[in-house]
Amino acid sequence: MHHVVLERWSRGASPLHRRDPRAKFAALLVFLVVLATAHRALPLLAGAFLLLLGGTLVWARVPLAGAFRRAALVLPFTLLAGAVCWLGGDPARGVGLVLKSYLSALAVLTVVSTTPLPLLLRGLELVGAPRFLLMVAQFLYRYLFVISEEAQHMRSAAASRGFGRRSGGFRAAAGALAVLFARSYARAADIHRAMLARAFPGRFHTLGTLRFRVADAAFLALAALAPALIRAAIERLA
């Protein structure tokens, strides 16, 4: 899993990485609520929130350019919705939709890139999230790496046999996709049998226990107050 950027970022050792995932999830929820309910002076507020999230990423030692670029993956969808609002005679709503979607994606990326997924899901389980949904997310996350690994092996094998990007056309691509599915399915079946042989109890266990400390409470208080105070100050100035 070393080739996945977010996975590598989440294994950092900054103070934000050491915070309890429940505190980070609660702070994220407060930020999203404050952002979603904002209407006045939205461009100025978006700039302030962008600086806040950028400072948080710098504090967590996460590359700013990479984080900003990955958060922009939501823009193709929201730009279309924003254009519809703009053409419908409500440009302010279209601009607000784009700004809020990008900042929301960046905030979620900040939490995900500073918290390993097993710990994040464990924190959600402790606050009452349905275990079934968390198990689905855990298996989906793990099997994405299985498919990615099989695809990389097939790519290396094809390259060693002189297979180029333009070789074979659509039929070759369809055949490679079918082989990838078959190999991934076989790997998943092997993993399933191994889990049954080891009496899988129906949940994944983390290496350590989560403890909500004083530093986590202080972080939550600061992270929850910061966006609310920033919004209040900007709306008062506006």
N, C-alpha and C positions, 0 to 999 in steps of 0.2 A: 504493500500500500504506500510505499515511499514515493511513488511517482505522482500521487494526487496532491495538489498544492494545498488545498484546505486541510487535508489530513496532516501535512507537514507543519502548517501554521499552528494547528491546534495543539501540537506537542511542545509548544514553547514554554518558557519559564518566567514570564513576566508576572508582575503582581496581579494583573487582570486574569491571567491563566489560572492563578491559584485561588481565585474567588469561587465560592460555592455556586454551582450552576443554577440553583434556585434563586439566588440573589440576582444573577445576570438575567434570568428569564423574567423576573418581576420588574427589573429596571427596563428591560426591553418592552414589556407590556405597557408600562407607564409612558415611555417615549412614544410608542405607536398611538396611544390614546391622545396624548397631547398634540401630536402631529396631525392626526386624523380630524380632530375637532377644531383645528386652527383655520381661520378664514381671513382675518385682517392682516395686512402687510405680509402676505405670504412669501413673496420673493426675498424680502429682507430676512424673514424668519428662516427660510430655507438656507440662506447663506450662513446664518448663525449656527444652525443645526449641522450644516456640512463642516464647519470649523470644529464644532464639538466632537463629531464623529471622527474627523481627521485627527484631532488631538488624542482621542482614545486609541485609535489605531497606532499612532506613533508611540504612545505609552505602552501598548502591548507589543511593540516591535514587529508589527505586521506591515509589509510593504504597501505604501499608500497607492502607488500606481496600479499594482496588481489588484488591490481591493476595489478601487474605483472602477477599474475596467471590468471586473467580474460583476459588480453591482449593476453595470450598464446592460446586462443581459435582459433586464426587464423592459428596457426602453423600446424595442421594436413593437411590443404589444401595447404599451401605454401611449406611445406616440400616435398610433393609429386611433386609439380612443380619444386622445387629445385633439387630433385633427378633426374628428367627427364633431366634437364639442365646438371647436373653432368655426367650422363651416356652418354649424347650427346657430351661430350668433352669440355664443357664450365663450369668448376666448379666455376669460379669467378662469373659468372652470377647467378648461383644457390645460392651461399652464399649471394650475394647481394639481391636477391629476398626475401630470408628468413629474412634477417636483416631489409630491408626496410618495409616489411609487418608487422613485429612485432612492430617496432617503430611507424609506422603509426597508428596501432591499439591502441598502448599505448597513443599516442597524442590525438586521438579521445576520448579515455576513459577519459583522463584528463579533456577535455572540458565537456563531458557529466556528469562526476561525480562531477563537480563543478557548474553546471547550471541546475536548474529544467527544465524539458522538455517544459512546457508551455512558460517559458521565452525564451528558446532557439528557439522555433518555432516562437515566436513573433519577436525575433531579425532577424530571417531569412526572415520573412514577410516584415519587414521594409527595408531590403536591396534588396527586389525585387524578392524573391523566389515565385514561383507559389502558390497561396493560396490553390488551389485544392489539390496539393501534400502535403501541410502542414496539411490540414484537414484529409487526408487519414492517414498520420503518427500519428496525434493526436488520431484519433479513434482507430487505430491499437494498439497504446500504452495503451489506456484505456481499450480496450476489452481483452487484454492479462491478465490484472488483474482480469477481470470478470471470464475468464476461469480458472486462477490460484486459485481464491477463491472457485469456484465450485469444482475443483479437490480436494482441501484441505478438503472441507466439506464431499465429498464422501469418502475420505480416512479415516477421523475420524469416519464416520458412519460404514464403513466396519470393522475398527479395533474394534469398540465397539461390533460388532457382531461375533468377533472371526475369521474374514477372514484374513488369512495370505498371504504371498507373493506367496506361492506355491499352494494356494487353487484355484481350478477351471481351471488352465492352460490357454491355448490360448482362449478358448471360453469365459471364465469369463472376461478376459482382453478385448476382443472385445466387450462384452456386456457393460462393464464399460465405454469404450470409446464412445459407442453409447449413453449411458445415459448422459455422460458428454456433448456431442454435443447437445443433446436435451435440457438439462437444461440451457446450455449457450445460445442457440438460444432463448429460452423462456425469459431468463433474458434480452437479447439484445432487444427483442421485447417490453418488459415492459419499458426499458430505452428509446426506440424510441418513444413510445406513450407519455411518460412523457415529452420528449423534444418537441413534437408537441403541447402538451397541454400548454406548457410554451412559445410557439411562438419562438422557437429557431431561431436566426437571421442568422445562417449560419457561425458563427465564435465564437470562445471562447474568452472571455475577461479575461485579467489578473487583479490581484488585484491592481497593481500599474502601473504607466507609466514609460517607459524606457527613461532615459536621459543620453546622452553621455557627461560625465563630463571631466574635465581636467585630473583627475586621470586615466580615461579610455584611453585618448589619450596618456598619458605617458606610461601606461602599454603596449599599442599597439606598440608604438615606440620601447620600450625595447624588447618586445617579438618578434618583427619582425627583429630587428638588431642582437639579440643574435645568432640565428642559422646561419645567413649569416656570421657573424664575426668568429664564431667557424669553419665553413667550410673553409673560406678563410685562417685562420691561419693554420689549419691542412694540407690543400693542399699545402700551401707554405712550410711547414716543410717537407712534403713528396717529 
